[in-house]
Amino acid sequence: MESIHQKVEAEYRDIRKKNEEERQNRIQMLYAKIPRLKELEEETYRTYSQLTAQLFENRELAEQHNHKIRSLQQEKKKLLRENGYSEDYLDTIYTCTTCQDRGYLH
């Protein structure tokens, strides 16, 4: 027999899955509508990879990568605003921001 905890966890798992599907739909819709967003995401990912590789070897270069990431994120937010969306429109969706759809606090 399934416990109450297991039922609650299953319900929250379904909520998280539904919200992630909605987020992915938003991403695909906006990438088609605003192709520069996809380019920014890809460039941000590449820059994070470079930052990770340089973090311990070259502090100055790492800071340059951090600056570039912040700049890319700002451009992404600006594009979203200019197209009538909130800056966090592509962020993870939570039905409950307090527990982040886990059913308990961390």
C-alpha positions as CSV (number, residue, x, y, z in Angstrom):
1,M,0.0,0.0,0.0
2,E,1.3,3.4,-0.9
3,S,2.0,5.8,2.0
4,I,0.7,9.3,2.2
5,H,4.3,10.5,1.8
6,Q,4.7,8.5,-1.4
7,K,1.4,9.9,-2.8
8,V,2.5,13.5,-2.0
9,E,5.9,12.9,-3.5
10,A,4.3,11.5,-6.7
11,E,1.9,14.5,-6.9
12,Y,4.8,16.9,-6.6
13,R,6.8,14.9,-9.2
14,D,3.9,15.3,-11.6
15,I,3.8,19.0,-10.9
16,R,7.5,19.4,-11.5
17,K,7.2,17.4,-14.7
18,K,4.3,19.5,-16.0
19,N,6.1,22.7,-15.1
20,E,9.3,21.6,-16.9
21,E,7.3,20.6,-20.0
22,E,5.8,24.1,-20.0
23,R,9.2,25.6,-19.6
24,Q,10.6,23.6,-22.5
25,N,7.6,24.7,-24.7
26,R,8.3,28.3,-23.8
27,I,12.0,27.9,-24.7
28,Q,11.2,26.3,-28.1
29,M,8.6,28.9,-28.9
30,L,10.9,31.8,-28.0
31,Y,13.9,30.3,-29.8
32,A,11.7,30.2,-33.0
33,K,10.4,33.7,-32.4
34,I,13.7,35.3,-31.2
35,P,16.6,33.2,-32.6
36,R,19.2,35.4,-30.8
37,L,18.0,33.9,-27.5
38,K,19.2,30.5,-28.5
39,E,22.5,32.0,-29.6
40,L,22.9,33.7,-26.3
41,E,22.2,30.5,-24.4
42,E,24.7,28.6,-26.4
43,E,27.4,31.2,-26.0
44,T,26.7,31.4,-22.3
45,Y,27.1,27.6,-22.0
46,R,30.4,27.8,-24.0
47,T,31.7,30.6,-21.8
48,Y,30.8,28.7,-18.6
49,S,32.8,25.8,-19.9
50,Q,35.7,28.1,-20.6
51,L,35.4,29.7,-17.2
52,T,35.5,26.3,-15.5
53,A,38.6,25.3,-17.4
54,Q,40.3,28.6,-16.5
55,L,39.1,29.1,-13.0
56,F,42.2,27.7,-11.2
57,E,44.8,28.4,-13.8
58,N,44.2,32.0,-14.8
59,R,42.2,34.2,-12.4
60,E,42.2,37.2,-14.7
61,L,40.9,35.2,-17.6
62,A,38.2,33.7,-15.4
63,E,37.1,37.1,-14.4
64,Q,36.8,38.0,-18.1
65,H,34.6,35.0,-18.6
66,N,32.4,36.0,-15.7
67,H,32.0,39.5,-17.1
68,K,31.1,38.0,-20.5
69,I,28.5,35.7,-18.9
70,R,26.9,38.7,-17.0
71,S,26.8,40.6,-20.3
72,L,25.2,37.7,-22.2
73,Q,22.6,37.3,-19.4
74,Q,21.8,41.1,-19.5
75,E,21.3,40.9,-23.3
76,K,19.0,37.9,-22.9
77,K,16.9,39.8,-20.3
78,K,16.8,42.9,-22.5
79,L,15.6,40.8,-25.5
80,L,12.9,39.2,-23.4
81,R,11.6,42.6,-22.1
82,E,11.7,44.1,-25.6
83,N,9.5,41.3,-26.9
84,G,7.0,41.6,-24.1
85,Y,8.1,38.9,-21.7
86,S,9.3,39.0,-18.2
87,E,13.1,38.6,-17.5
88,D,12.4,35.3,-15.8
89,Y,10.1,33.9,-18.4
90,L,12.5,31.0,-19.3
91,D,13.5,30.2,-15.7
92,T,12.4,27.0,-14.0
93,I,8.7,27.2,-13.2
94,Y,7.5,26.5,-9.7
95,T,3.9,26.1,-8.6
96,C,5.2,26.8,-5.1
97,T,8.3,28.9,-4.9
98,T,8.7,28.3,-1.2
99,C,9.3,24.5,-1.4
100,Q,10.1,24.5,-5.2
101,D,7.5,21.9,-5.7
102,R,9.2,19.4,-3.4
103,G,6.5,19.3,-0.7
104,Y,9.1,20.2,2.0
105,L,11.6,22.9,2.8
106,H,15.3,22.2,2.4
